[in-house]
Amino acid sequence: MNPATQQSEGSTDSSTYSHLTALGVAVAIVTSLGSFYYTYRTSVQADENRTHVARQEIVAAVLQMGDIHRKREDGYSNEILLLARGAEKLINDSRGEDLELDPATYRQISEYVAFSTSDMELATRMAAAAVDEAAPADIEVVRARRVLGSIAAQEGDLQALRTEFAAALRAAKVATDDEPALGSKVARQTRAFRLLAAFLGAKKAPNANLRAQFCAAANEWRDDLTAVHSSMHLSFVALQVHRIAGPDSTDADLSGQCPSVTDG
């Protein structure tokens, strides 16, 4: 075989090898990309499944809290506290993921904790989350602010009570402009919660001076006794009345809590 032929065959072999090598690299890259994509999709689906399960468990916990509240309206509930702490742990463990929890979920947790347990820090965190998640004109802002105001009363902070309920009523006014009937009802209920918070603050006050301050606020809002009366169908309103005046009391028994406050 002449040298020219050998060189030609050598070039062909080299070219073929280069093509095969390039093809092998391409196949390897495609295979790696396919493996990476499969791993990525599997990871995404696993995260989505975990988020979905967490969301379902949180919603189920809220439903259980509601059921316990209805059965044991006037009593401290360790069951509600355990469920709420479990729900918060799921929320914290899923931080950075989209749980798609609406503001009402956070607000409901805050209500059950604030009115049925002693963990006001947890109740405050959940109410604050509801405010953060809601749009400014959302009714949930009003409801969450009411919880924060009631917590302030239990903690003896009259100024915070005034601040939270003032914010709640401002939000209710915005809602009234958009939906007059709903906004008006929510505002009336908010005034009822505000008066009850003042009474509760007076009842829980550790000294006569603070009690007098809360009673002065109750006297300032005494006309809202009619709002309490019309809101007694709400379980948390009835619960507050019972906390203030006794387990068998009605809204008519509130007037004796602060001497200067009457239902006139």
PERA-V69054 format. One record per backbone hydrogen bond with DSSP energy under -1.0 kcal/mol. NH is the residue of the N-H (numbers start at 1). CO is the residue of the C=O. Records with the same first field share a line. If there is no record, write none. Layout:
NH->CO ; CO
//
This chain:
6->2
7->3
8->4
9->5
10->6
11->7
12->8
13->9
14->10
15->11
16->12
17->13
18->14
19->15
20->16
21->17
22->18
23->19
24->20
25->21
26->22
27->23
28->24
29->25
30->26
31->27
32->28
33->29
34->30
35->31
36->32
37->33
38->34
39->35
40->36
41->37
42->38
43->39
44->40
45->41
46->42
47->43
48->44
49->45
50->46
51->47
52->48
53->49
54->50
55->51
56->52
57->53
58->54
59->55
60->56
61->57
62->58
63->59
64->60
65->61
66->62
67->63
68->64
69->65
70->66
71->67
72->68
75->72
77->116
81->77
82->78
83->79
84->80
85->81
86->82
87->83
88->84
89->85
90->86
91->87
92->88
93->89
94->90
95->92
97->94
99->97
105->102
106->102
107->103
108->104
109->105
110->106
111->107
112->108
113->109
114->110
115->111
116->112
117->113
120->118
123->119
124->120
125->121
126->122
127->123
128->124
129->125
130->126
131->127
132->128
133->129
134->130
138->135
141->138
143->139
144->140
145->141
146->142
147->143
148->144
149->145
150->146
151->147
152->148
153->149
154->150
155->151
156->153
157->152
161->157
162->158
163->159
164->160
165->161
166->162
167->163
168->164
169->165
170->166
171->167
172->168
173->169
174->170
175->171
176->172
177->173
178->174
179->175
183->179
184->180
185->181
186->182
187->183
188->184
189->185
190->186
191->187
192->188
193->189
194->190
195->191
196->192
197->193
198->194
199->195
200->196
201->197
202->198
203->199
204->200
211->207
212->208
213->209
214->210
215->211
216->212
217->213
218->214
219->215
220->216
221->217
222->219
224->221
225->222
226->223
228->224
229->225
230->226
231->228
234->231
238->234
239->235
240->236
241->237
242->238
243->239
244->240
245->241
246->242
249->246
253->250
254->251
257->254
261->258
//
